[in-house]
Amino acid sequence: MESLIMPEHIEMLQEIWEEQNHKEKPILDEQQQEEINTKLLMAIVNDLTVELKYFDKHDFYKVKGKFSSINKQNKYRSIAGQCFPFECIMDILKKFYIYIKTTSP
């Protein structure tokens, strides 16, 4: 005897599998938020390409690019043509190296 799975059962099983893969959004403490803000400011001031780690729809994603705009009023930042609310940004993964030019006496 063959068993048949009805389309609605397949859809229900797929939803269950997706829910099992959902990740929880971490809660960043004040120090972590300040570190992210510092990295973002450095990237903007120095026109750096960064790799941004963000949380959306129960998962983590990464995007690379330069910040094209910041909207403090609506609390989002735009990078690589995508807009990210401040609270979705989890980390800046590119290391920043700032070279300070000094003159010798």
Stockholm file with secondary structure:
# STOCKHOLM 1.0

chainA/1-105         MESLIMPEHIEMLQEIWEEQNHKEKPILDEQQQEEINTKLLMAIVNDLTVELKYFDKHDFYKVKGKFSSINKQNKYRSIAGQCFPFECIMDILKKFYIYIKTTSP
#=GR chainA/1-105 SS CCCCCCHHHHHHHHHHHHHHTCCCCCCCCHHHHHHHHHHHHHHHHTTCCEEEEEEETTEEEEEEECEEEEETTTTEEEETTEEEEGGGEEEECSCCCCCCCCCCC
#=GC SS_cons         CCCCCCHHHHHHHHHHHHHHTCCCCCCCCHHHHHHHHHHHHHHHHTTCCEEEEEEETTEEEEEEECEEEEETTTTEEEETTEEEEGGGEEEECSCCCCCCCCCCC
//
